[in-house]
Amino acid sequence: MAGDPEVAVFPMVLRRFDEMPGPAALREFVN
C-alpha cells in the first residue's frame, strides 16, 4: 500500500514542475 500514494503524488509533482517558470528548460534538461 506504500506504493499507491507515491504513484498518486508523482503526477502531482510533475504538474508542479509544469506550473513553474521555464518548463521548456526543465524538459530539455530531462530529455
C-alpha positions in Angstrom: 0.0 0.0 0.0 3.0 2.3 0.4 3.4 2.4 -3.4 -0.1 3.6 -4.1 0.3 7.1 -2.5 3.6 7.5 -4.2 2.1 6.9 -7.6 -0.6 9.4 -6.9 1.9 12.1 -5.8 4.3 11.6 -8.7 2.0 13.1 -11.4 1.1 15.9 -9.0 4.8 16.8 -8.7 5.1 16.8 -12.4 2.3 19.2 -12.7 4.0 21.4 -10.1 7.1 21.5 -12.3 5.0 22.3 -15.4 3.5 25.3 -13.5 6.9 26.5 -12.6 8.6 29.1 -14.9 10.7 27.8 -17.6 9.1 24.4 -18.2 10.8 24.2 -21.6 14.2 24.4 -19.9 13.3 21.6 -17.5 12.0 19.4 -20.3 15.3 20.0 -22.3 17.2 19.0 -19.2 15.2 15.8 -18.7 15.5 14.9 -22.4 
